[in-house]
Amino acid sequence: MAASPPALPDPGPEPKRRRLRTVVTVLWAAAALALTVSMVGRHGESPDAAGPPHVPSAVSAASGVPDLPDTSAAPLRSAAPGAGPHLPPSRPVRLLIPKISVDAPFTDLAIGPSGQLEPPPPDDTNLVGWYAKGHTPGEAGTAIIAGHVDTTTSPAVFAGLGELKKGDRFQVVRADGVKATFAVDAAESFDKDAFPSDRVYGDTEDAQVRLITCSGSYDRQARDYTENLVVFAHLV
């Protein structure tokens, strides 16, 4: 059963957009535990399935993405008194993490018939997904980005995610022509049976992102990794 969502304040006379964010937060928190159980590790067995995640492989940087302005030149707004800056909603187009050679396009993720968030397609090693009914990266709130650590044949886009440390930066290229820049706050692994859903998926007043993949040891019987790695980051 999914963990209960955090208590939410009465939206009162807040704008329609804020009330919509509250509804999305409740729906997302209800699906949070299912997400950690189902996504984003190995699909099927491979000869070294009992070992740790594959080491990252180099990813081509030839993306054709134009040189776009970063968030320092964008019209940042404050969500509420004392809250951090944020951007208007805009779809993510590409994820850029120079430290681990990630340059990957986005695909939309949705809740499937089973009630679980569907992971990105398993046969594309350079693809990340975002929960398309949640917050867009850079918008006030918590945006969710997921990627595979490996496939049955090779490392995948988030194979090197565990190398990120506090202070590292990455960017999300958005459809509005802005590169939203995020700074890493922490990178932590959690047992899938004790995943802190409220902490990871809870709504925030400022613009934050969670990068999520599988980690830990590989359980041959369950055909899944035992942990989820979560990178916490905020818009700068």
Sequence and secondary structure as in RCSB ss.txt:
>XXXX:A:sequence
MAASPPALPDPGPEPKRRRLRTVVTVLWAAAALALTVSMVGRHGESPDAAGPPHVPSAVSAASGVPDLPDTSAAP
LRSAAPGAGPHLPPSRPVRLLIPKISVDAPFTDLAIGPSGQLEPPPPDDTNLVGWYAKGHTPGEAGTAIIAGHVD
TTTSPAVFAGLGELKKGDRFQVVRADGVKATFAVDAAESFDKDAFPSDRVYGDTEDAQVRLITCSGSYDRQARDY
TENLVVFAHLV
>XXXX:A:secstr
           TT  HHHHHHHHHHHHHHHTHHHHHHH SS SS  TTTTS                  BGGGS 
 EESSTT  EE     EEEEEEGGGTEEEEEEEE B TTSSB    TT SS EEEETTS  TTSSEEEEEEE SB
 SSSB TTTTGGG  TT EEEEEETTS EEEEEEEEEEEEEGGG  HHHHH   SSEEEEEEEEEEEEETTTTEE
EEEEEEEEEE 
